[in-house]
């Protein structure tokens, strides 16, 4: 099916923006979970749930990214009871509570390469083919996360099909921030170090069919690219 130029341009905006929503609860003098793994460009949100809400989220000094829930030194939660930070730099970032320094957490940010294109999605391992078994010296991926699909401006996605490493995975609706979103689970656990593709085909409420591919690299913190492709 031919895709109009305007629709192709919309793909570049919509699908690389698919994001993982990771949340951390602050309760009982600990961050739960203490370690979260996200992709470059994703956002982590901390929720003060109590009991006891006099806690802060402050990054350790000397890291490539810095963040703080308490820039004004109030030593308490933000007025909304939540704090969010978008991680644009790959790496491992540690943080703590400035009031209770034994409270520690960690965010692992994996580098990603985003690419969108018309036509069929490209998959690194063909469907039905077994991934090669790595040697004991090689890294084994532990990545397992949710992606959120967003349509082009002024359009909504009514349906979508998602493949992970050539295998179709379920697409489920979810209410995120008061809006209906389509989500899918990306499970790369057990795969060796390499680059794997998530193919997305979606239909909008005005009848358009759009396609895109997002590539994920396992077992590396090296920056590849996060720029939108030239169409």
C-alpha positions as CSV (number, residue, x, y, z in Angstrom):
1,X,0.0,0.0,0.0
2,X,1.3,3.4,-1.0
3,X,1.7,5.9,1.9
4,X,1.2,9.6,1.3
5,X,4.2,11.8,2.0
6,X,2.4,13.6,4.8
7,X,1.7,10.3,6.6
8,X,5.3,9.2,6.2
9,X,6.4,12.4,8.0
10,X,4.0,11.7,10.8
11,X,5.6,8.3,11.3
12,X,9.0,9.8,12.2
13,X,7.3,11.8,14.9
14,X,5.0,9.2,16.4
15,X,6.9,6.0,16.7
16,X,10.3,7.0,17.9
17,X,8.4,8.7,20.7
18,X,7.0,5.4,21.9
19,X,8.0,5.5,25.5
20,X,8.4,3.4,28.6
21,X,6.6,4.8,31.7
22,X,8.6,3.6,34.8
23,X,7.4,4.5,38.3
24,X,9.2,4.3,41.6
25,X,7.3,4.3,44.9
26,X,8.7,6.1,47.9
27,X,7.5,4.4,51.1
28,X,8.7,2.9,54.3
29,X,12.1,4.6,53.9
30,X,13.0,2.9,50.6
31,X,12.6,3.4,46.9
32,X,10.6,0.5,45.2
33,X,11.9,-0.8,43.0
34,X,15.4,0.3,43.9
35,X,16.6,-0.2,40.4
36,X,14.7,0.6,37.2
37,X,15.9,0.0,33.6
38,X,14.6,2.4,30.8
39,X,15.6,3.5,27.3
40,X,17.3,6.7,26.3
41,X,14.6,9.4,26.1
42,X,12.2,7.7,28.6
43,X,10.9,9.2,31.8
44,X,10.9,7.9,35.4
45,X,8.3,9.1,37.8
46,X,8.7,8.9,41.6
47,X,5.5,8.8,43.7
48,X,5.4,9.7,47.4
49,X,3.0,7.2,48.8
50,X,3.9,7.2,52.5
51,X,3.7,6.5,55.4
52,X,6.2,9.3,56.0
53,X,6.6,11.6,53.0
54,X,9.6,13.8,54.1
55,X,11.9,12.3,51.4
56,X,13.7,13.7,48.4
57,X,15.2,12.3,45.2
58,X,18.7,13.7,44.5
59,X,21.2,12.3,42.0
60,X,24.7,11.6,43.2
61,X,27.3,14.2,42.1
62,X,29.7,13.7,39.2
63,X,27.4,11.8,36.8
64,X,26.5,12.6,33.2
65,X,23.0,13.5,34.2
66,X,21.7,15.3,37.3
67,X,18.2,15.6,38.8
68,X,16.6,16.7,42.0
69,X,13.0,16.7,43.3
70,X,13.9,19.4,45.9
71,X,15.8,22.2,44.1
72,X,14.5,24.8,46.6
73,X,15.6,22.9,49.7
74,X,12.2,22.3,51.3
75,X,13.2,18.7,52.3
76,X,9.8,17.4,51.4
77,X,7.8,16.1,48.4
78,X,6.7,18.3,45.5
79,X,3.3,19.8,45.8
80,X,1.8,17.2,43.4
81,X,3.3,14.3,45.3
82,X,5.2,13.2,42.2
83,X,8.4,14.0,40.5
84,X,9.5,13.0,36.9
85,X,12.8,13.2,35.1
86,X,13.5,12.3,31.4
87,X,16.7,10.5,30.9
88,X,18.4,11.6,27.6
89,X,21.9,10.2,28.3
90,X,22.7,6.4,28.4
91,X,24.4,5.1,31.5
92,X,23.8,4.2,35.1
93,X,22.6,6.9,37.5
94,X,22.4,6.6,41.2
95,X,20.4,8.8,43.6
96,X,19.5,9.1,47.3
97,X,17.3,10.9,49.8
98,X,19.0,13.9,51.1
99,X,17.3,13.5,54.5
100,X,17.9,9.8,54.8
101,X,21.1,9.0,53.0
102,X,20.7,5.3,53.5
103,X,17.8,5.4,51.0
104,X,19.4,4.8,47.6
105,X,18.2,4.0,44.1
106,X,19.5,3.4,40.6
107,X,18.3,4.1,37.1
108,X,19.9,2.2,34.2
109,X,19.4,4.0,30.8
110,X,20.0,1.9,27.7
111,X,21.0,3.5,24.4
112,X,18.6,3.0,21.6
113,X,18.6,3.6,17.8
114,X,15.3,4.8,16.4
115,X,14.3,4.4,12.8
116,X,11.0,4.8,11.0
117,X,10.3,3.8,7.5
118,X,7.4,2.9,5.2
119,X,7.0,-0.7,4.2
120,X,7.5,-3.9,6.1
121,X,9.5,-3.8,9.3
122,X,13.0,-5.3,9.4
123,X,13.7,-7.9,12.0
124,X,17.2,-9.0,13.0
125,X,16.3,-12.6,13.6
126,X,13.8,-14.1,11.1
127,X,10.5,-15.2,12.5
128,X,10.7,-18.8,13.7
129,X,14.5,-18.8,13.8
130,X,16.1,-19.5,17.1
131,X,18.5,-16.8,18.5
132,X,22.1,-18.0,18.7
133,X,23.1,-19.3,22.1
134,X,25.8,-17.0,23.6
135,X,28.9,-18.3,25.2
136,X,29.3,-17.9,28.9
137,X,31.5,-14.8,28.3
138,X,28.8,-13.0,26.4
139,X,26.1,-10.7,27.9
140,X,22.6,-12.1,28.3
141,X,19.9,-9.4,28.0
142,X,17.6,-8.8,30.9
143,X,15.5,-6.1,29.2
144,X,11.7,-6.4,29.5
145,X,9.6,-3.3,29.3
146,X,6.4,-1.7,28.0
147,X,6.1,0.7,25.0
148,X,3.4,3.2,24.6
149,X,2.2,4.0,21.0
150,X,1.2,7.5,20.1
151,X,-0.4,8.5,16.8
152,X,0.4,11.5,14.6
153,X,-0.9,14.9,15.6
154,X,-4.7,15.3,15.6
155,X,-5.2,11.5,15.0
156,X,-5.7,8.6,17.3
157,X,-4.6,5.0,16.9
158,X,-7.6,2.6,16.8
159,X,-5.6,-0.6,16.3
160,X,-2.0,-1.7,16.0
161,X,0.1,-4.8,15.4
162,X,3.5,-5.1,17.0
163,X,6.3,-7.6,16.4
164,X,9.3,-8.1,18.7
165,X,12.2,-10.0,17.0
166,X,9.8,-11.2,14.4
167,X,7.2,-12.5,16.8
168,X,3.8,-10.9,17.2
169,X,3.0,-9.7,20.7
170,X,-0.3,-8.6,22.2
171,X,-1.4,-5.0,22.0
172,X,-3.5,-3.8,24.9
173,X,-5.3,-0.5,25.5
174,X,-4.4,1.4,28.7
175,X,-5.4,4.7,30.4
176,X,-2.2,6.7,30.8
177,X,-2.5,10.3,32.1
178,X,-6.2,10.3,31.4
179,X,-5.8,9.3,27.8
180,X,-6.3,6.0,26.0
181,X,-3.1,4.6,24.7
182,X,-2.1,1.3,23.0
183,X,0.7,-0.6,24.7
184,X,2.8,-3.6,24.0
185,X,5.4,-5.5,26.0
186,X,8.9,-5.8,24.6
187,X,10.7,-8.8,26.1
188,X,14.3,-9.2,25.1
189,X,15.3,-11.4,28.0
190,X,17.7,-14.2,27.2
191,X,18.9,-12.7,23.9
192,X,22.6,-12.2,23.3
193,X,24.2,-8.9,22.7
194,X,22.9,-7.3,19.5
195,X,20.4,-5.1,17.9
196,X,16.7,-6.1,17.7
197,X,13.8,-4.5,15.9
198,X,10.2,-3.8,17.1
199,X,8.0,-3.4,14.1
200,X,4.7,-1.4,14.4
201,X,1.8,-1.2,12.0
202,X,-1.1,1.0,13.1
203,X,-4.4,2.3,11.9
204,X,-5.7,5.8,12.8
205,X,-9.2,6.9,13.4
206,X,-9.2,8.7,10.0
207,X,-8.4,5.5,8.1
208,X,-4.6,5.9,7.6
209,X,-2.2,3.0,7.9
210,X,1.2,3.9,9.2
211,X,4.3,1.8,9.9
212,X,7.5,2.2,11.8
213,X,10.4,0.4,13.3
214,X,12.3,1.1,16.5
215,X,15.6,-0.7,17.2
216,X,16.9,-1.6,20.6
217,X,20.5,-2.6,21.4
218,X,21.1,-5.0,24.3
219,X,24.1,-5.2,26.6
220,X,25.7,-1.8,25.7
221,X,25.8,1.8,27.1
222,X,27.4,3.1,23.9
223,X,25.4,6.0,22.2
224,X,24.4,5.0,18.7
225,X,21.9,7.6,17.7
226,X,18.6,9.0,18.9
227,X,18.1,11.4,15.9
228,X,15.1,11.0,13.7
229,X,15.9,9.4,10.3
230,X,15.9,11.5,7.1
231,X,12.9,10.6,5.0
